[in-house]
Amino acid sequence: MTAFKRSLFYLKKVAMPNIIRRSHSTLLEAHHKIYKTIAWQVRSNVWRPPTDVYETEDSIVVKMEIAGMRDEDLEVAVQGNLLLVSGSRFDSAERKAYHQMEIPFGRFSVGIELTVEVNTENATAEYKDGFLVIQLPKEK
């Protein structure tokens, strides 16, 4: 390889990135879009609790992590081949200035498709230690 080809190869490897200059109004628009996105995420009352769905030999088991709730805050229903779990988790009415907010509050609703026939008459639901565990026995 000649010295000329080697220097071209070297220049290609260390090429400078493109610099994009934006006007002040474009930067303000971008700032407003980011602010609206963040503000919506912080104020939104829509949330979905972490949910595991697994199948054993005898049943379908649904396990949801929903700490800080009471039994009366939860509703579980089966409609056709759909398990519906909904409820509300409320924040205290105390006014706060959050530095970090990761715990969702408000109403949630989760729909889980049941892929096998289940016996809803013998289904159980238990809320304990922040977890809701629903056991749906399979039809025989």
Short mmCIF file of the C-alpha atoms (twelve columns), coordinates in Angstrom:
data_MODEL
# 
_entry.id   MODEL 
# 
loop_
_atom_site.group_PDB 
_atom_site.id 
_atom_site.type_symbol 
_atom_site.label_atom_id 
_atom_site.label_alt_id 
_atom_site.label_comp_id 
_atom_site.label_asym_id 
_atom_site.label_seq_id 
_atom_site.Cartn_x 
_atom_site.Cartn_y 
_atom_site.Cartn_z 
_atom_site.pdbx_PDB_model_num 
ATOM 1   C CA . MET A 1   0.000   0.000   0.000  1 
ATOM 2   C CA . THR A 2   1.431   3.373   -0.951 1 
ATOM 3   C CA . ALA A 3   1.851   6.228   1.498  1 
ATOM 4   C CA . PHE A 4   -0.915  8.154   -0.316 1 
ATOM 5   C CA . LYS A 5   -3.470  5.353   0.133  1 
ATOM 6   C CA . ARG A 6   -2.516  4.905   3.774  1 
ATOM 7   C CA . SER A 7   -3.065  8.605   4.501  1 
ATOM 8   C CA . LEU A 8   -6.521  8.508   2.827  1 
ATOM 9   C CA . PHE A 9   -7.446  5.516   4.932  1 
ATOM 10  C CA . TYR A 10  -6.331  7.349   8.051  1 
ATOM 11  C CA . LEU A 11  -8.352  10.437  7.136  1 
ATOM 12  C CA . LYS A 12  -11.508 8.380   6.661  1 
ATOM 13  C CA . LYS A 13  -11.165 6.824   10.102 1 
ATOM 14  C CA . VAL A 14  -10.888 10.144  11.938 1 
ATOM 15  C CA . ALA A 15  -13.383 12.168  9.920  1 
ATOM 16  C CA . MET A 16  -15.067 14.969  11.869 1 
ATOM 17  C CA . PRO A 17  -18.756 14.619  12.736 1 
ATOM 18  C CA . ASN A 18  -21.285 16.879  11.075 1 
ATOM 19  C CA . ILE A 19  -22.168 19.990  13.018 1 
ATOM 20  C CA . ILE A 20  -25.761 21.112  12.746 1 
ATOM 21  C CA . ARG A 21  -26.554 24.653  13.708 1 
ATOM 22  C CA . ARG A 22  -30.113 25.422  14.687 1 
ATOM 23  C CA . SER A 23  -31.844 28.710  15.063 1 
ATOM 24  C CA . HIS A 24  -33.047 29.924  18.457 1 
ATOM 25  C CA . SER A 25  -36.699 29.268  17.524 1 
ATOM 26  C CA . THR A 26  -35.894 25.660  16.536 1 
ATOM 27  C CA . LEU A 27  -34.188 25.115  19.887 1 
ATOM 28  C CA . LEU A 28  -37.202 26.571  21.724 1 
ATOM 29  C CA . GLU A 29  -39.548 24.254  19.805 1 
ATOM 30  C CA . ALA A 30  -37.412 21.253  20.723 1 
ATOM 31  C CA . HIS A 31  -37.373 22.379  24.366 1 
ATOM 32  C CA . HIS A 32  -41.189 22.693  24.410 1 
ATOM 33  C CA . LYS A 33  -41.622 19.219  22.879 1 
ATOM 34  C CA . ILE A 34  -39.351 17.696  25.539 1 
ATOM 35  C CA . TYR A 35  -41.150 19.592  28.320 1 
ATOM 36  C CA . LYS A 36  -44.589 18.463  27.106 1 
ATOM 37  C CA . THR A 37  -43.429 14.846  26.927 1 
ATOM 38  C CA . ILE A 38  -41.940 14.930  30.432 1 
ATOM 39  C CA . ALA A 39  -44.904 16.809  31.880 1 
ATOM 40  C CA . TRP A 40  -47.354 14.296  30.401 1 
ATOM 41  C CA . GLN A 41  -45.414 11.375  31.868 1 
ATOM 42  C CA . VAL A 42  -45.323 12.941  35.333 1 
ATOM 43  C CA . ARG A 43  -48.993 13.973  35.424 1 
ATOM 44  C CA . SER A 44  -50.490 10.994  33.650 1 
ATOM 45  C CA . ASN A 45  -52.757 8.774   35.754 1 
ATOM 46  C CA . VAL A 46  -52.476 5.854   33.368 1 
ATOM 47  C CA . TRP A 47  -50.196 3.079   34.515 1 
ATOM 48  C CA . ARG A 48  -49.754 -0.662  34.208 1 
ATOM 49  C CA . PRO A 49  -48.397 -2.709  37.108 1 
ATOM 50  C CA . PRO A 50  -45.643 -5.257  36.419 1 
ATOM 51  C CA . THR A 51  -47.420 -8.535  35.655 1 
ATOM 52  C CA . ASP A 52  -46.281 -12.145 35.297 1 
ATOM 53  C CA . VAL A 53  -48.524 -14.708 33.631 1 
ATOM 54  C CA . TYR A 54  -47.499 -18.339 33.666 1 
ATOM 55  C CA . GLU A 55  -49.026 -21.757 33.241 1 
ATOM 56  C CA . THR A 56  -48.683 -24.755 35.527 1 
ATOM 57  C CA . GLU A 57  -49.958 -28.247 34.886 1 
ATOM 58  C CA . ASP A 58  -53.283 -27.399 36.580 1 
ATOM 59  C CA . SER A 59  -53.809 -23.651 36.182 1 
ATOM 60  C CA . ILE A 60  -53.009 -20.252 34.733 1 
ATOM 61  C CA . VAL A 61  -51.384 -17.981 37.328 1 
ATOM 62  C CA . VAL A 62  -51.309 -14.193 37.160 1 
ATOM 63  C CA . LYS A 63  -49.038 -12.312 39.577 1 
ATOM 64  C CA . MET A 64  -49.166 -8.498  39.737 1 
ATOM 65  C CA . GLU A 65  -46.966 -6.187  41.770 1 
ATOM 66  C CA . ILE A 66  -49.320 -3.542  43.149 1 
ATOM 67  C CA . ALA A 67  -48.107 -2.512  46.596 1 
ATOM 68  C CA . GLY A 68  -49.917 0.064   48.671 1 
ATOM 69  C CA . MET A 69  -53.461 -1.015  47.897 1 
ATOM 70  C CA . ARG A 70  -56.341 -2.602  49.786 1 
ATOM 71  C CA . ASP A 71  -58.532 -5.527  48.716 1 
ATOM 72  C CA . GLU A 72  -61.460 -3.178  48.147 1 
ATOM 73  C CA . ASP A 73  -59.362 -1.097  45.703 1 
ATOM 74  C CA . LEU A 74  -59.107 -4.055  43.286 1 
ATOM 75  C CA . GLU A 75  -61.545 -5.576  40.814 1 
ATOM 76  C CA . VAL A 76  -61.027 -8.894  39.027 1 
ATOM 77  C CA . ALA A 77  -63.372 -10.172 36.308 1 
ATOM 78  C CA . VAL A 78  -63.363 -12.729 33.488 1 
ATOM 79  C CA . GLN A 79  -65.218 -11.924 30.267 1 
ATOM 80  C CA . GLY A 80  -64.993 -14.668 27.666 1 
ATOM 81  C CA . ASN A 81  -61.291 -15.421 27.249 1 
ATOM 82  C CA . LEU A 82  -60.163 -12.139 28.828 1 
ATOM 83  C CA . LEU A 83  -59.107 -11.612 32.445 1 
ATOM 84  C CA . LEU A 84  -59.598 -7.990  33.493 1 
ATOM 85  C CA . VAL A 85  -57.854 -6.591  36.558 1 
ATOM 86  C CA . SER A 86  -58.403 -2.964  37.509 1 
ATOM 87  C CA . GLY A 87  -58.125 -0.722  40.508 1 
ATOM 88  C CA . SER A 88  -56.893 2.570   41.858 1 
ATOM 89  C CA . ARG A 89  -53.898 3.480   43.973 1 
ATOM 90  C CA . PHE A 90  -54.136 6.872   45.595 1 
ATOM 91  C CA . ASP A 91  -51.396 9.245   46.657 1 
ATOM 92  C CA . SER A 92  -51.771 11.183  49.895 1 
ATOM 93  C CA . ALA A 93  -53.429 14.573  49.604 1 
ATOM 94  C CA . GLU A 94  -50.348 16.218  51.134 1 
ATOM 95  C CA . ARG A 95  -48.753 18.744  48.774 1 
ATOM 96  C CA . LYS A 96  -45.203 17.745  47.831 1 
ATOM 97  C CA . ALA A 97  -42.336 18.963  45.675 1 
ATOM 98  C CA . TYR A 98  -40.982 15.731  44.216 1 
ATOM 99  C CA . HIS A 99  -37.280 15.402  43.480 1 
ATOM 100 C CA . GLN A 100 -37.910 12.005  41.928 1 
ATOM 101 C CA . MET A 101 -41.238 10.315  41.190 1 
ATOM 102 C CA . GLU A 102 -41.339 6.705   40.040 1 
ATOM 103 C CA . ILE A 103 -44.306 5.245   41.948 1 
ATOM 104 C CA . PRO A 104 -47.418 5.530   39.789 1 
ATOM 105 C CA . PHE A 105 -50.771 6.503   41.285 1 
ATOM 106 C CA . GLY A 106 -54.287 6.632   39.924 1 
ATOM 107 C CA . ARG A 107 -56.379 4.151   38.006 1 
ATOM 108 C CA . PHE A 108 -54.982 1.116   36.225 1 
ATOM 109 C CA . SER A 109 -56.569 -1.563  34.087 1 
ATOM 110 C CA . VAL A 110 -54.935 -4.672  32.677 1 
ATOM 111 C CA . GLY A 111 -56.439 -7.143  30.212 1 
ATOM 112 C CA . ILE A 112 -54.869 -10.590 29.903 1 
ATOM 113 C CA . GLU A 113 -55.875 -13.007 27.171 1 
ATOM 114 C CA . LEU A 114 -56.510 -16.505 28.486 1 
ATOM 115 C CA . THR A 115 -55.212 -19.005 25.943 1 
ATOM 116 C CA . VAL A 116 -56.868 -22.041 27.549 1 
ATOM 117 C CA . GLU A 117 -60.343 -22.706 28.962 1 
ATOM 118 C CA . VAL A 118 -60.457 -21.960 32.711 1 
ATOM 119 C CA . ASN A 119 -62.868 -22.827 35.505 1 
ATOM 120 C CA . THR A 120 -63.888 -19.423 36.885 1 
ATOM 121 C CA . GLU A 121 -66.042 -21.007 39.622 1 
ATOM 122 C CA . ASN A 122 -62.911 -22.356 41.360 1 
ATOM 123 C CA . ALA A 123 -60.628 -19.390 40.639 1 
ATOM 124 C CA . THR A 124 -58.917 -17.678 43.572 1 
ATOM 125 C CA . ALA A 125 -57.356 -14.269 44.081 1 
ATOM 126 C CA . GLU A 126 -55.148 -13.306 47.006 1 
ATOM 127 C CA . TYR A 127 -53.594 -9.924  47.736 1 
ATOM 128 C CA . LYS A 128 -50.645 -10.225 50.119 1 
ATOM 129 C CA . ASP A 129 -47.351 -8.383  50.636 1 
ATOM 130 C CA . GLY A 130 -47.961 -6.064  47.668 1 
ATOM 131 C CA . PHE A 131 -48.718 -8.852  45.189 1 
ATOM 132 C CA . LEU A 132 -52.046 -9.909  43.724 1 
ATOM 133 C CA . VAL A 133 -51.945 -13.593 42.789 1 
ATOM 134 C CA . ILE A 134 -54.826 -14.965 40.709 1 
ATOM 135 C CA . GLN A 135 -55.087 -18.717 40.130 1 
ATOM 136 C CA . LEU A 136 -57.393 -19.862 37.351 1 
ATOM 137 C CA . PRO A 137 -57.769 -23.674 37.254 1 
ATOM 138 C CA . LYS A 138 -57.795 -25.165 33.776 1 
ATOM 139 C CA . GLU A 139 -60.972 -26.882 32.556 1 
ATOM 140 C CA . LYS A 140 -60.559 -30.632 32.376 1 
# 
